[in-house]
Amino acid sequence: MDKFLEAAIAQARAGLAEGGIPIGSVLVLDGEILGRGHNRRVQQGSAVLHAEMDCLENAGRLTAADYQRATLYSTLSPCDMCSGAVLLYGIPKVIVGENHTFRGPEEYLRARGVTLEVWDNPECRLLMESFIDQSPELWHEDIGVDAEKANGPASQD
């Protein structure tokens, strides 16, 4: 398996161990991880700390030139908020572990010039499927869906 996706999965597992949602992310530049993060909405009582946002925050301030050469790895398809950060900073490539349990605006990212690859990783998918089965209310809260109206996996495409 790719070492950067492995690092994102390790972040997802850390989030789950902390009582949060198992989504992880890493930002890579020139073969090095600049930032790591995982969903911390539950742990921090945050409205915005999705894995990608936590990862970008942990990477610290970078130049526009650095962002434009970076790759963002995420265990799950980025939501609208996280996709917006990808566009804002001009990150040209996103690697997605899986998009079966949730699909963010992938086609919009592609239409805006982002190279987006979905690797359909079984470990990423199992982490999310197990979590959604065990904590559907928390999952629906995280993606902004009214749990009473939810029917199956959410899609933002």
LINWOBEL-V273167 format. One record per backbone hydrogen bond with DSSP energy under -1.0 kcal/mol. NH is the residue of the N-H (numbers start at 0). CO is the residue of the C=O. Records with the same first field share a line. If there is no record, write none. Layout:
NH = CO ; CO
This chain:
5 = 1
6 = 2
7 = 3
8 = 4
9 = 5
10 = 6
11 = 7
12 = 8
13 = 9
14 = 10
15 = 11
16 = 12
17 = 13
18 = 15
19 = 14
22 = 20
24 = 36
25 = 72
26 = 34
27 = 70
28 = 31
31 = 28
33 = 26
34 = 26
36 = 24
38 = 22
39 = 48
43 = 39
45 = 40
49 = 47
53 = 49
54 = 50
55 = 51
56 = 52
57 = 53
58 = 54
66 = 62
67 = 63
68 = 65
69 = 66
70 = 27
71 = 92
72 = 25
73 = 94
74 = 23
76 = 97
82 = 78
83 = 79
84 = 80
85 = 81
86 = 82
87 = 83
88 = 84
90 = 85
93 = 114
94 = 71
95 = 116
96 = 73
102 = 153
105 = 103
108 = 104
109 = 105
110 = 106
111 = 107
112 = 109
113 = 108
114 = 91
116 = 93
118 = 95
120 = 96
124 = 120
125 = 121
126 = 122
127 = 123
128 = 124
129 = 125
130 = 126
131 = 127
132 = 128
133 = 129
134 = 130
138 = 134
139 = 135
140 = 136
141 = 137
142 = 138
143 = 140
144 = 139
148 = 145
155 = 102
